[in-house]
Amino acid sequence: MTHGLPSAGWYQSSYCDNVNDRCLQVARGVRGVQVRDSKDTDLPSIQIAADDWTAFLDSLSTLFSR
């Protein structure tokens, strides 16, 4: 599960700095999500396992719900 991540293409948060394009982008991968730097999308992305991504998002949710 990727917490509502779109099924195609790269997703970038609306909270990103659009002036300097400082953000991470994520996309569905074969076994989880791909993460890349929005400043240089030609660089390789990294793959994060679906379970690890879900745990990361859950921890953020817990952190910010306090």
N, C-alpha and C positions, 0 to 999 in steps of 0.2 A: 504494500500500500504506500502511496506517495502523497497522502494528504491533499488530494484535489489537484495535483499537478496536471497541467494540460497534457493530452496524449501525444501531441506533435509539436515540434519546435522548441525554442528556448523561452524560458519564462524569467522575467526580471521584476523584482518588487517595485511597486509604485512609490516606495519610500526611498528609492535610490537617488543619488545625486546626478540628475540628468544633465547638468551643466558640464561636468567633467567626466561623465559616464563612469563613475566609480561604483561598481557593483559586481556582485557575483550573479551569474546566470545559471539556471538549472533546467534540465530536460530529462524526460524519462529515458532510462537506459535499458539495456537488455536484462540486467539483474538488479536494478535499483535506479539511481539517478546519476547523471553526469553533471559536473560542476565546472564552470570555466570563468575566467576573468573577462569582464565586459570591455575592458580597455584594449585587449588584444585577443580577439576571438580566433585568430589563427594558431595560437598556442594550443597544445594538447589539453584536453579536459581530463578531469579525474573522475573515476567511477566510485560511487559510494553504495555499498550494499543496501538493499531495501530496508532490512531490519535496523541497520545502523542509522539510516536517514530518519526512519520513524522514531527511533529512540532520541535522536538529536532534536527533532521537532517537538516531541513530547516534553523533553527537558526544558526547551524554550517556553513552551506553553505553561509549564509549572512555574518557571522562574517569573514570568511576566503576569501571572494571575495572582500573585501575592499582594 
